[in-house]
């Protein structure tokens, strides 16, 4: 489904896949993530317990869609439209923007290095999945 030069079907699927990866990633790494932050299970439950506002999930989903759209724009701009091109572009974006930003923010925030790797790993997997989908499906 292309419109104005973009394959919005690929962008939507990439955004949804990115969101789902986040859910699985942080479910599997909940304990080390909490430990890296210094959170207790009780603190998490109190903040995100029953009846909690869905805004963090809504924001995460919209952010994943925006990331997929921007990655599609980058691939379209460079003309690097293939599975390989999508993966390479995603890895470059991750290394140049995501990893560097997380490292700086978490270092100044006095967070444990494990948090950098948990979050950076999440975004690497998300971007690679998005790059693969968009690169293979085209923009």
C-alpha positions as CSV (number, residue, x, y, z in Angstrom):
1,X,0.0,0.0,0.0
2,X,1.9,3.0,-1.3
3,X,0.8,6.6,-1.0
4,X,2.9,9.7,-1.7
5,X,5.9,7.5,-2.2
6,X,5.7,5.6,1.0
7,X,4.7,2.0,1.6
8,X,2.5,2.6,4.7
9,X,1.8,-1.0,5.0
10,X,5.5,-1.8,5.6
11,X,5.8,1.2,8.0
12,X,2.7,0.0,10.0
13,X,3.9,-3.6,10.2
14,X,7.5,-2.4,11.1
15,X,6.0,-0.2,13.9
16,X,3.8,-2.9,15.2
17,X,6.7,-5.4,15.2
18,X,8.9,-2.9,17.0
19,X,6.3,-2.4,19.7
20,X,5.8,-6.1,20.1
21,X,9.6,-6.7,20.4
22,X,9.7,-4.1,23.2
23,X,7.0,-6.0,25.1
24,X,8.8,-9.3,24.8
25,X,12.3,-7.8,25.4
26,X,11.3,-6.0,28.6
27,X,9.2,-9.0,29.8
28,X,12.3,-11.2,29.5
29,X,14.7,-8.7,31.0
30,X,12.4,-7.2,33.6
31,X,14.5,-8.3,36.6
32,X,17.9,-7.0,35.3
33,X,16.2,-3.8,34.1
34,X,14.6,-3.2,37.5
35,X,17.9,-3.9,39.2
36,X,19.8,-1.5,36.9
37,X,17.3,1.2,37.8
38,X,17.2,0.3,41.4
39,X,13.5,-0.3,41.3
40,X,11.6,-2.9,43.4
41,X,8.7,-4.9,42.1
42,X,6.5,-3.1,44.5
43,X,7.5,0.3,43.1
44,X,6.8,-0.9,39.6
45,X,3.4,-2.3,40.6
46,X,2.5,1.0,42.5
47,X,3.4,3.0,39.4
48,X,2.0,0.8,36.7
49,X,-0.5,-1.3,38.7
50,X,-4.1,-2.0,38.0
51,X,-6.0,1.0,36.6
52,X,-2.7,2.7,35.5
53,X,-3.0,5.1,32.6
54,X,-2.1,3.5,29.2
55,X,-0.1,6.6,28.1
56,X,3.4,5.0,28.3
57,X,2.2,2.2,26.0
58,X,0.5,4.6,23.6
59,X,3.6,6.9,23.5
60,X,5.8,3.8,22.9
61,X,3.6,2.6,20.0
62,X,3.5,6.1,18.4
63,X,7.2,6.4,18.8
64,X,7.7,3.0,17.1
65,X,5.5,4.1,14.2
66,X,7.5,7.4,13.9
67,X,10.8,5.5,14.0
68,X,9.6,3.2,11.2
69,X,8.4,6.1,9.1
70,X,11.8,8.0,9.5
71,X,13.7,4.8,8.7
72,X,11.6,4.4,5.6
73,X,12.3,8.0,4.6
74,X,16.0,7.4,5.1
75,X,16.0,4.2,3.0
76,X,14.0,6.0,0.3
77,X,16.4,8.9,0.3
78,X,19.5,6.7,0.0
79,X,17.9,4.3,-2.4
80,X,19.3,1.4,-0.3
81,X,16.1,-0.6,-0.8
82,X,16.7,-4.2,0.0
83,X,16.7,-6.5,3.0
84,X,20.5,-6.1,3.2
85,X,20.2,-2.3,2.8
86,X,17.6,-2.1,5.4
87,X,19.7,-4.1,7.9
88,X,22.8,-2.1,7.2
89,X,21.0,1.3,7.4
90,X,19.3,0.2,10.7
91,X,22.6,-0.8,12.2
92,X,24.2,2.5,11.2
93,X,21.4,4.5,12.7
94,X,21.6,2.4,15.9
95,X,25.3,2.8,16.3
96,X,25.4,6.5,15.3
97,X,22.3,7.8,17.1
98,X,20.7,5.4,19.5
99,X,23.8,3.8,21.2
100,X,25.5,7.2,21.5
101,X,22.5,8.9,22.9
102,X,21.7,6.2,25.4
103,X,25.3,6.1,26.5
104,X,25.5,9.8,27.1
105,X,22.1,10.1,28.8
106,X,22.6,7.1,31.1
107,X,26.2,8.1,32.0
108,X,25.2,11.6,33.0
109,X,22.1,10.1,34.7
110,X,24.4,8.0,36.9
111,X,22.7,4.8,35.8
112,X,24.4,1.4,35.8
113,X,26.1,0.4,32.5
114,X,23.8,-2.7,32.4
115,X,20.9,-0.4,31.6
116,X,22.7,1.0,28.6
117,X,23.1,-2.5,27.2
118,X,19.5,-3.6,28.0
119,X,18.0,-0.6,26.3
120,X,20.5,-0.4,23.5
121,X,20.0,-4.1,22.8
122,X,16.3,-3.5,22.6
123,X,16.6,-0.7,20.1
124,X,19.1,-2.7,18.0
125,X,16.7,-5.6,17.6
126,X,13.8,-3.2,16.9
127,X,15.7,-1.2,14.3
128,X,17.1,-4.4,12.6
129,X,13.5,-5.8,12.4
130,X,12.2,-2.5,11.0
131,X,15.0,-2.2,8.5
132,X,14.5,-5.8,7.4
133,X,10.7,-5.2,6.9
134,X,11.0,-1.9,5.2
135,X,14.0,-2.8,3.1
136,X,12.4,-6.0,1.9
137,X,8.9,-4.6,1.3
138,X,10.1,-1.3,-0.2
139,X,9.1,2.3,0.6
